[in-house]
Amino acid sequence: MNIAIKTEFIKLDALLKYADLVSSGGEAKVLITDGLVSVNGEICAMRGKKCRPGDQIQLGDVTITVTGP
């Protein structure tokens, strides 16, 4: 799935919410801190990780590619 952003970056927890993969920021925080989310192939435990166009985020069997304006 491609998610287009209009800013320089989007934080990882906000991206998961924006992509409708979680219903709240708290849910995103739990998934991230439990090590269930990877960014560009590496597990990421930082919910404030800045995701930029070109980054790929994986949650379960869903892959998000961040695209720019």
PAZAPA-4460 file (N, C-alpha, C; in steps of 0.05 Angstrom, whole numbers, plus 32768, in hexadecimal, padded with zeros to 4 digits):
% residues 69
    n_x    n_y    n_z   ca_x   ca_y   ca_z    c_x    c_y    c_z   seq   type   mol
   8011   7FE9   8000   8000   8000   8000   8012   8019   8000     1      M     A
   800B   802C   7FF0   801A   8045   7FEF   800B   805A   7FFF     2      N     A
   801A   8069   800F   800F   807F   801F   801E   8098   8017     3      I     A
   8010   80AC   800C   801D   80C5   8003   801C   80D9   801A     4      A     A
   8032   80E5   801F   8033   80FB   8034   803A   8115   8026     5      I     A
   8032   812B   8031   8037   8145   8026   804C   8155   8035     6      K     A
   8057   8148   8049   806B   8154   805A   8086   8145   8056     7      T     A
   809B   814F   8062   80B5   8143   8060   80B6   8127   806B     8      E     A
   80A7   8123   8081   80A7   8109   808F   808D   8106   809E     9      F     A
   8087   80ED   80A7   8071   80E7   80B9   807B   80D4   80CE    10      I     A
   8074   80D8   80E7   807D   80C6   80FC   8070   80AB   80F9    11      K     A
   807E   8096   8100   8075   807B   80FC   805A   8075   8109    12      L     A
   8056   807E   8121   803C   8078   812E   8025   8086   811F    13      D     A
   802A   809F   8116   8016   80AE   8107   8011   80A1   80EC    14      A     A
   8025   8096   80E0   8022   8088   80C6   8010   8070   80C8    15      L     A
   8014   8060   80DD   8003   8048   80E1   7FE6   8050   80E5    16      L     A
   7FE1   8066   80F3   7FC6   8070   80F7   7FBB   807B   80DD    17      K     A
   7FCB   808B   80CE   7FC2   8097   80B5   7FBB   8081   80A0    18      Y     A
   7FCA   806B   80A2   7FC5   8055   808F   7FAE   8043   8098    19      A     A
   7FA1   804A   80AE   7F8A   803A   80B9   7F92   801E   80C1    20      D     A
   7FAB   801A   80C9   7FB4   8000   80D3   7FAF   7FFD   80F1    21      L     A
   7FAC   8014   80FE   7FA6   8014   811B   7F90   8029   811F    22      V     A
   7F82   8025   8136   7F6C   8038   813B   7F74   804F   814D    23      S     A
   7F8C   804D   815A   7F94   8063   816B   7FB3   8064   816C    24      S     A
   7FBD   807A   8176   7FD9   807D   817A   7FE4   806A   818F    25      G     A
   7FD3   8064   81A3   7FDB   8051   81B8   7FDF   8035   81AD    26      G     A
   7FCD   802D   819B   7FD0   8013   818E   7FE9   8012   817E    27      E     A
   7FEF   8027   816F   8008   8029   815F   8020   8026   8171    28      A     A
   8020   8034   8188   8036   8034   819B   803C   8017   81A4    29      K     A
   8027   8008   81AB   802A   7FED   81B4   8036   7FDB   819F    30      V     A
   802C   7FDD   8186   8037   7FCD   8170   8054   7FD3   816B    31      L     A
   805B   7FED   816C   8076   7FF5   8167   8089   7FEC   817D    32      I     A
   8081   7FF1   8196   8093   7FEA   81AC   8095   7FCC   81B0    33      T     A
   8081   7FBD   81A6   8083   7FA0   81A8   8094   7F94   8191    34      D     A
   809F   7FA5   8180   80B0   7F9C   816A   80A2   7F8F   8153    35      G     A
   8089   7F97   814E   8079   7F8B   8138   807A   7F9C   811E    36      L     A
   8088   7FB2   811F   8089   7FC4   8108   80A6   7FC6   80FE    37      V     A
   80AA   7FC4   80E4   80C5   7FC8   80DA   80C5   7FDF   80C6    38      S     A
   80DC   7FED   80C5   80E0   8003   80B2   80F8   7FFC   80A1    39      V     A
   80F4   7FFA   8087   8109   7FF3   8074   8117   7FD9   807C    40      N     A
   8107   7FC6   8085   8111   7FAB   808A   811D   7FA7   80A6    41      G     A
   811D   7FBB   80B7   8128   7FB9   80D2   8112   7FBF   80E7    42      E     A
   8110   7FAF   80FC   80FD   7FB4   8111   8102   7FCF   811C    43      I     A
   80ED   7FDF   8120   80F0   7FFA   812B   80DE   7FFC   8144    44      C     A
   80EA   8004   815A   80DC   8007   8173   80D8   8024   817B    45      A     A
   80DE   8036   8168   80DB   8053   816D   80C1   805D   8160    46      M     A
   80AD   8063   8170   8093   806B   8165   8096   8087   8157    47      R     A
   80AA   8096   815E   80AE   80B0   8152   80C0   80B0   813A    48      G     A
   80C7   8098   8131   80D9   8095   8119   80CD   80A5   8102    49      K     A
   80DE   80B5   80F5   80D5   80C5   80DF   80D6   80B5   80C5    50      K     A
   80BF   80B1   80B9   80BC   80A2   80A0   80BB   80B6   808A    51      C     A
   80CC   80B2   8076   80CE   80C4   805F   80C6   80B6   8045    52      R     A
   80C0   80C5   8030   80BA   80B8   8017   80D0   80A4   800F    53      P     A
   80C8   808C   8006   80DA   8077   7FFF   80DD   8062   8015    54      G     A
   80D5   8068   802E   80D7   8055   8043   80C1   8040   8040    55      D     A
   80C7   8027   8049   80B3   8012   8049   80AF   8009   8066    56      Q     A
   8096   8008   806D   808F   8000   8089   807F   7FE6   8087    57      I     A
   8086   7FD3   8098   8079   7FB8   8098   806B   7FB4   80B2    58      Q     A
   8051   7FAC   80B1   8042   7FA4   80C9   8033   7F8B   80C1    59      L     A
   803B   7F75   80CC   802E   7F5C   80C4   8033   7F57   80A7    60      G     A
   801D   7F52   8098   8020   7F4D   807C   801A   7F65   806B    61      D     A
   8019   7F7D   8078   8014   7F96   806A   802E   7FA6   8067    62      V     A
   8034   7FAE   804F   804B   7FBF   804A   8041   7FDA   8040    63      T     A
   804B   7FEF   804D   8045   800A   8045   805E   8017   8039    64      I     A
   805A   8023   8022   8070   8033   8016   8068   8050   8018    65      T     A
   8079   8060   8024   8074   807C   8027   807C   808A   800D    66      V     A
   8069   809A   8002   806F   80A9   7FE9   806C   80C6   7FEF    67      T     A
   8079   80D6   7FDF   8079   80F3   7FE4   8065   8101   7FD2    68      G     A
   8065   811C   7FD4   8052   812B   7FC4   8059   812A   7FA6    69      P     A
***
